[in-house]
């Protein structure tokens, strides 16, 4: 998940909610507007929606070698 910077300057920051024993309950985005206390902390890591889409697309098209390694590993685990 990426920190997304919207056209109006609002940041969508990923946030996870976990139970007391550490189990993941869910993932969501929290919106921070300029002037919010944590805004300047997250701004340098933010991407525009277009940049985030480009990264997702690049991951889908450029991960063939990694995917093959994973599938081989998974097959090994299933055979064991």
N, C-alpha and C positions, 0 to 999 in steps of 0.2 A: 504494500500500500504506500502511496506517495502522498506528500503534502501538496495539495492542489491550490494554485493561485487563480482565482476567478478574475474576470475582466474588471470588476469593480474593486479589486484589491482584497476581497475577503479570502481568507485561507481556510481550506477544509483539511483539518488535521486528523489523521487516523487515531482512534482510541479503542482499546480493548477493555472489556469488562470481564473480570474473573471472579470466581467464587472464593470464599475464604480458604479453601484447600488448594487453590491455584488452577482449578479447571476453567477453561475458557467458556464463557457464557455467550459472548458475541463480539463482533467488530462493527464499528460505526465510524462516522466522521463527525467532528465537532467543528463548528464554524467560528473563526476568530476574525474580528474586524480590526482595521488599523486603530490603534489606541488601546486594544486589549493588552493586559499585562504580559502575556506570552507571545504576542504577535511578532516582535522583533527576534525572538528566539527561533521561530519556525520559518521566517521569511527567507533566509539564505538557502534553506533546503527545498523551497517550494518550486514546483513546475507548473507551467500553464497546462490547461486541459489538452492542448495540442501536443505539447512535449510529452505528457504522460501517455497519450494515445500512441505516439511515435515509439516510445520505449516498449510499450506492450506489443506493438506490431513487430518491432525488431526482435524481441524475445521469441515470439512465435515463429518467425522465419529463420532466425539464426541459432536455434538451440538443437538442431538435429543431432549433432555429435553428442551433446550432453544427454539428450533423450535416449539415444542408442545405448550409452553407458548405463543409464538408469534401468532400461528394460533388460539388459543383460544381467545386471545385479539382481533385479527382481526375479528373473527366471532362475538364477542360482539359488536364491532364498527359497523359492517354491519347490525346487528339486531336493533341497536338503531336509 
